[in-house]
Structures are given as structure tokens and as C-alpha cells.
Amino acid sequence: MKNAKRGVERIKKVILQDKTGAPEQVLAVLKSDLYELLDGYFEVNPQSVSLEVEVDEYGFYRIAIGAKAFRVRAVGRGE
């Protein structure tokens, strides 16, 4: 009975991920938009911008964003 319950939970997770999986094109656009946003405040290394989107067993999205910046831009100086 426990194995059947675990199997059902795994199937639910797979179905949720398949239905809500973000295509590579969408992720690429989101990464580009994130870079543009962050670059307004920081000197960001464009290759360091990372984005992961996953769906948990309850259907909630987990979005992990990462980036490396060299420094903070001065606000109001047009840098």
C-alpha cells in the first residue's frame, strides 16, 4: 500500500512538471529580462545570470535566481 501511495505521488509530480515546465525559450527571455533589470542597479556579469523554475508536489512554483555583480551602480548618476 505504501509503494502504491508513493507511486501516485511521483506520478502527480511528473504530471505537474510536464504541464507547467518552462520551455527553454521562455527561460531565455526571463534571463534576459532579469539581466536588464539587475544591470540597472549593479554591474552584472551577463554569463552569471541563472534561473531555475520548478514545480513542487502542491503545484507551487519554486523560482531560483542567481547572478554575480562587480559593484553597485550609483543611483541618480546615470552610470
Chimera marker file (.cmm) of the C-alpha trace (Angstrom):
<marker_set name="trace">
<marker id="1" x="0.000" y="0.000" z="0.000" r="1" g="1" b="0" radius="0.5"/>
<marker id="2" x="2.854" y="2.388" z="0.830" r="1" g="1" b="0" radius="0.5"/>
<marker id="3" x="4.507" y="1.738" z="-2.528" r="1" g="1" b="0" radius="0.5"/>
<marker id="4" x="1.265" y="2.479" z="-4.362" r="1" g="1" b="0" radius="0.5"/>
<marker id="5" x="0.857" y="5.746" z="-2.464" r="1" g="1" b="0" radius="0.5"/>
<marker id="6" x="4.441" y="6.770" z="-3.274" r="1" g="1" b="0" radius="0.5"/>
<marker id="7" x="3.885" y="5.855" z="-6.918" r="1" g="1" b="0" radius="0.5"/>
<marker id="8" x="0.786" y="8.032" z="-7.103" r="1" g="1" b="0" radius="0.5"/>
<marker id="9" x="2.682" y="10.957" z="-5.558" r="1" g="1" b="0" radius="0.5"/>
<marker id="10" x="5.517" y="10.527" z="-8.083" r="1" g="1" b="0" radius="0.5"/>
<marker id="11" x="3.055" y="10.423" z="-10.978" r="1" g="1" b="0" radius="0.5"/>
<marker id="12" x="1.354" y="13.610" z="-9.702" r="1" g="1" b="0" radius="0.5"/>
<marker id="13" x="4.709" y="15.366" z="-9.537" r="1" g="1" b="0" radius="0.5"/>
<marker id="14" x="5.693" y="14.282" z="-13.054" r="1" g="1" b="0" radius="0.5"/>
<marker id="15" x="2.331" y="15.403" z="-14.468" r="1" g="1" b="0" radius="0.5"/>
<marker id="16" x="2.589" y="18.784" z="-12.726" r="1" g="1" b="0" radius="0.5"/>
<marker id="17" x="6.117" y="19.299" z="-14.010" r="1" g="1" b="0" radius="0.5"/>
<marker id="18" x="5.133" y="18.324" z="-17.547" r="1" g="1" b="0" radius="0.5"/>
<marker id="19" x="2.135" y="20.659" z="-17.546" r="1" g="1" b="0" radius="0.5"/>
<marker id="20" x="3.984" y="23.620" z="-16.077" r="1" g="1" b="0" radius="0.5"/>
<marker id="21" x="7.541" y="23.077" z="-17.287" r="1" g="1" b="0" radius="0.5"/>
<marker id="22" x="9.001" y="26.285" z="-18.662" r="1" g="1" b="0" radius="0.5"/>
<marker id="23" x="10.258" y="25.884" z="-22.239" r="1" g="1" b="0" radius="0.5"/>
<marker id="24" x="13.838" y="26.913" z="-22.917" r="1" g="1" b="0" radius="0.5"/>
<marker id="25" x="12.728" y="29.949" z="-24.954" r="1" g="1" b="0" radius="0.5"/>
<marker id="26" x="10.705" y="31.301" z="-22.029" r="1" g="1" b="0" radius="0.5"/>
<marker id="27" x="13.647" y="30.787" z="-19.666" r="1" g="1" b="0" radius="0.5"/>
<marker id="28" x="15.983" y="32.567" z="-22.085" r="1" g="1" b="0" radius="0.5"/>
<marker id="29" x="13.654" y="35.579" z="-22.286" r="1" g="1" b="0" radius="0.5"/>
<marker id="30" x="13.266" y="35.671" z="-18.500" r="1" g="1" b="0" radius="0.5"/>
<marker id="31" x="17.052" y="35.520" z="-18.023" r="1" g="1" b="0" radius="0.5"/>
<marker id="32" x="17.495" y="38.374" z="-20.476" r="1" g="1" b="0" radius="0.5"/>
<marker id="33" x="14.855" y="40.463" z="-18.704" r="1" g="1" b="0" radius="0.5"/>
<marker id="34" x="16.444" y="39.724" z="-15.328" r="1" g="1" b="0" radius="0.5"/>
<marker id="35" x="19.828" y="40.793" z="-16.631" r="1" g="1" b="0" radius="0.5"/>
<marker id="36" x="18.389" y="44.091" z="-17.911" r="1" g="1" b="0" radius="0.5"/>
<marker id="37" x="16.673" y="44.751" z="-14.594" r="1" g="1" b="0" radius="0.5"/>
<marker id="38" x="19.692" y="43.903" z="-12.432" r="1" g="1" b="0" radius="0.5"/>
<marker id="39" x="22.076" y="45.786" z="-14.717" r="1" g="1" b="0" radius="0.5"/>
<marker id="40" x="20.242" y="48.988" z="-13.878" r="1" g="1" b="0" radius="0.5"/>
<marker id="41" x="21.412" y="48.633" z="-10.260" r="1" g="1" b="0" radius="0.5"/>
<marker id="42" x="24.598" y="46.550" z="-10.487" r="1" g="1" b="0" radius="0.5"/>
<marker id="43" x="27.443" y="45.862" z="-12.895" r="1" g="1" b="0" radius="0.5"/>
<marker id="44" x="26.342" y="42.321" z="-13.643" r="1" g="1" b="0" radius="0.5"/>
<marker id="45" x="28.302" y="39.611" z="-15.420" r="1" g="1" b="0" radius="0.5"/>
<marker id="46" x="25.736" y="38.536" z="-18.092" r="1" g="1" b="0" radius="0.5"/>
<marker id="47" x="27.025" y="34.945" z="-18.142" r="1" g="1" b="0" radius="0.5"/>
<marker id="48" x="26.458" y="34.627" z="-14.396" r="1" g="1" b="0" radius="0.5"/>
<marker id="49" x="22.692" y="35.155" z="-14.548" r="1" g="1" b="0" radius="0.5"/>
<marker id="50" x="20.945" y="31.875" z="-13.743" r="1" g="1" b="0" radius="0.5"/>
<marker id="51" x="17.290" y="30.960" z="-13.476" r="1" g="1" b="0" radius="0.5"/>
<marker id="52" x="15.605" y="27.736" z="-12.417" r="1" g="1" b="0" radius="0.5"/>
<marker id="53" x="11.861" y="27.158" z="-12.350" r="1" g="1" b="0" radius="0.5"/>
<marker id="54" x="10.434" y="24.030" z="-10.723" r="1" g="1" b="0" radius="0.5"/>
<marker id="55" x="7.003" y="22.966" z="-9.546" r="1" g="1" b="0" radius="0.5"/>
<marker id="56" x="6.571" y="21.269" z="-6.187" r="1" g="1" b="0" radius="0.5"/>
<marker id="57" x="4.134" y="18.469" z="-5.375" r="1" g="1" b="0" radius="0.5"/>
<marker id="58" x="1.447" y="21.040" z="-4.489" r="1" g="1" b="0" radius="0.5"/>
<marker id="59" x="1.695" y="22.885" z="-7.803" r="1" g="1" b="0" radius="0.5"/>
<marker id="60" x="3.611" y="25.883" z="-6.416" r="1" g="1" b="0" radius="0.5"/>
<marker id="61" x="6.468" y="27.315" z="-8.451" r="1" g="1" b="0" radius="0.5"/>
<marker id="62" x="9.939" y="27.484" z="-6.964" r="1" g="1" b="0" radius="0.5"/>
<marker id="63" x="11.947" y="30.148" z="-8.764" r="1" g="1" b="0" radius="0.5"/>
<marker id="64" x="15.670" y="30.393" z="-8.060" r="1" g="1" b="0" radius="0.5"/>
<marker id="65" x="17.555" y="33.397" z="-9.430" r="1" g="1" b="0" radius="0.5"/>
<marker id="66" x="21.291" y="33.938" z="-9.239" r="1" g="1" b="0" radius="0.5"/>
<marker id="67" x="23.768" y="36.471" z="-10.584" r="1" g="1" b="0" radius="0.5"/>
<marker id="68" x="27.227" y="37.855" z="-9.887" r="1" g="1" b="0" radius="0.5"/>
<marker id="69" x="27.861" y="41.576" z="-9.866" r="1" g="1" b="0" radius="0.5"/>
<marker id="70" x="31.114" y="43.525" z="-9.822" r="1" g="1" b="0" radius="0.5"/>
<marker id="71" x="29.718" y="46.532" z="-7.984" r="1" g="1" b="0" radius="0.5"/>
<marker id="72" x="26.592" y="48.509" z="-7.169" r="1" g="1" b="0" radius="0.5"/>
<marker id="73" x="25.804" y="51.336" z="-9.566" r="1" g="1" b="0" radius="0.5"/>
<marker id="74" x="25.450" y="54.838" z="-8.157" r="1" g="1" b="0" radius="0.5"/>
<marker id="75" x="21.795" y="55.850" z="-8.041" r="1" g="1" b="0" radius="0.5"/>
<marker id="76" x="20.871" y="59.019" z="-9.922" r="1" g="1" b="0" radius="0.5"/>
<marker id="77" x="24.252" y="59.484" z="-11.619" r="1" g="1" b="0" radius="0.5"/>
<marker id="78" x="23.335" y="57.870" z="-14.926" r="1" g="1" b="0" radius="0.5"/>
<marker id="79" x="26.064" y="55.242" z="-14.762" r="1" g="1" b="0" radius="0.5"/>
<link id1="1" id2="2" r="1" g="1" b="0" radius="0.2"/>
<link id1="2" id2="3" r="1" g="1" b="0" radius="0.2"/>
<link id1="3" id2="4" r="1" g="1" b="0" radius="0.2"/>
<link id1="4" id2="5" r="1" g="1" b="0" radius="0.2"/>
<link id1="5" id2="6" r="1" g="1" b="0" radius="0.2"/>
<link id1="6" id2="7" r="1" g="1" b="0" radius="0.2"/>
<link id1="7" id2="8" r="1" g="1" b="0" radius="0.2"/>
<link id1="8" id2="9" r="1" g="1" b="0" radius="0.2"/>
<link id1="9" id2="10" r="1" g="1" b="0" radius="0.2"/>
<link id1="10" id2="11" r="1" g="1" b="0" radius="0.2"/>
<link id1="11" id2="12" r="1" g="1" b="0" radius="0.2"/>
<link id1="12" id2="13" r="1" g="1" b="0" radius="0.2"/>
<link id1="13" id2="14" r="1" g="1" b="0" radius="0.2"/>
<link id1="14" id2="15" r="1" g="1" b="0" radius="0.2"/>
<link id1="15" id2="16" r="1" g="1" b="0" radius="0.2"/>
<link id1="16" id2="17" r="1" g="1" b="0" radius="0.2"/>
<link id1="17" id2="18" r="1" g="1" b="0" radius="0.2"/>
<link id1="18" id2="19" r="1" g="1" b="0" radius="0.2"/>
<link id1="19" id2="20" r="1" g="1" b="0" radius="0.2"/>
<link id1="20" id2="21" r="1" g="1" b="0" radius="0.2"/>
<link id1="21" id2="22" r="1" g="1" b="0" radius="0.2"/>
<link id1="22" id2="23" r="1" g="1" b="0" radius="0.2"/>
<link id1="23" id2="24" r="1" g="1" b="0" radius="0.2"/>
<link id1="24" id2="25" r="1" g="1" b="0" radius="0.2"/>
<link id1="25" id2="26" r="1" g="1" b="0" radius="0.2"/>
<link id1="26" id2="27" r="1" g="1" b="0" radius="0.2"/>
<link id1="27" id2="28" r="1" g="1" b="0" radius="0.2"/>
<link id1="28" id2="29" r="1" g="1" b="0" radius="0.2"/>
<link id1="29" id2="30" r="1" g="1" b="0" radius="0.2"/>
<link id1="30" id2="31" r="1" g="1" b="0" radius="0.2"/>
<link id1="31" id2="32" r="1" g="1" b="0" radius="0.2"/>
<link id1="32" id2="33" r="1" g="1" b="0" radius="0.2"/>
<link id1="33" id2="34" r="1" g="1" b="0" radius="0.2"/>
<link id1="34" id2="35" r="1" g="1" b="0" radius="0.2"/>
<link id1="35" id2="36" r="1" g="1" b="0" radius="0.2"/>
<link id1="36" id2="37" r="1" g="1" b="0" radius="0.2"/>
<link id1="37" id2="38" r="1" g="1" b="0" radius="0.2"/>
<link id1="38" id2="39" r="1" g="1" b="0" radius="0.2"/>
<link id1="39" id2="40" r="1" g="1" b="0" radius="0.2"/>
<link id1="40" id2="41" r="1" g="1" b="0" radius="0.2"/>
<link id1="41" id2="42" r="1" g="1" b="0" radius="0.2"/>
<link id1="42" id2="43" r="1" g="1" b="0" radius="0.2"/>
<link id1="43" id2="44" r="1" g="1" b="0" radius="0.2"/>
<link id1="44" id2="45" r="1" g="1" b="0" radius="0.2"/>
<link id1="45" id2="46" r="1" g="1" b="0" radius="0.2"/>
<link id1="46" id2="47" r="1" g="1" b="0" radius="0.2"/>
<link id1="47" id2="48" r="1" g="1" b="0" radius="0.2"/>
<link id1="48" id2="49" r="1" g="1" b="0" radius="0.2"/>
<link id1="49" id2="50" r="1" g="1" b="0" radius="0.2"/>
<link id1="50" id2="51" r="1" g="1" b="0" radius="0.2"/>
<link id1="51" id2="52" r="1" g="1" b="0" radius="0.2"/>
<link id1="52" id2="53" r="1" g="1" b="0" radius="0.2"/>
<link id1="53" id2="54" r="1" g="1" b="0" radius="0.2"/>
<link id1="54" id2="55" r="1" g="1" b="0" radius="0.2"/>
<link id1="55" id2="56" r="1" g="1" b="0" radius="0.2"/>
<link id1="56" id2="57" r="1" g="1" b="0" radius="0.2"/>
<link id1="57" id2="58" r="1" g="1" b="0" radius="0.2"/>
<link id1="58" id2="59" r="1" g="1" b="0" radius="0.2"/>
<link id1="59" id2="60" r="1" g="1" b="0" radius="0.2"/>
<link id1="60" id2="61" r="1" g="1" b="0" radius="0.2"/>
<link id1="61" id2="62" r="1" g="1" b="0" radius="0.2"/>
<link id1="62" id2="63" r="1" g="1" b="0" radius="0.2"/>
<link id1="63" id2="64" r="1" g="1" b="0" radius="0.2"/>
<link id1="64" id2="65" r="1" g="1" b="0" radius="0.2"/>
<link id1="65" id2="66" r="1" g="1" b="0" radius="0.2"/>
<link id1="66" id2="67" r="1" g="1" b="0" radius="0.2"/>
<link id1="67" id2="68" r="1" g="1" b="0" radius="0.2"/>
<link id1="68" id2="69" r="1" g="1" b="0" radius="0.2"/>
<link id1="69" id2="70" r="1" g="1" b="0" radius="0.2"/>
<link id1="70" id2="71" r="1" g="1" b="0" radius="0.2"/>
<link id1="71" id2="72" r="1" g="1" b="0" radius="0.2"/>
<link id1="72" id2="73" r="1" g="1" b="0" radius="0.2"/>
<link id1="73" id2="74" r="1" g="1" b="0" radius="0.2"/>
<link id1="74" id2="75" r="1" g="1" b="0" radius="0.2"/>
<link id1="75" id2="76" r="1" g="1" b="0" radius="0.2"/>
<link id1="76" id2="77" r="1" g="1" b="0" radius="0.2"/>
<link id1="77" id2="78" r="1" g="1" b="0" radius="0.2"/>
<link id1="78" id2="79" r="1" g="1" b="0" radius="0.2"/>
</marker_set>
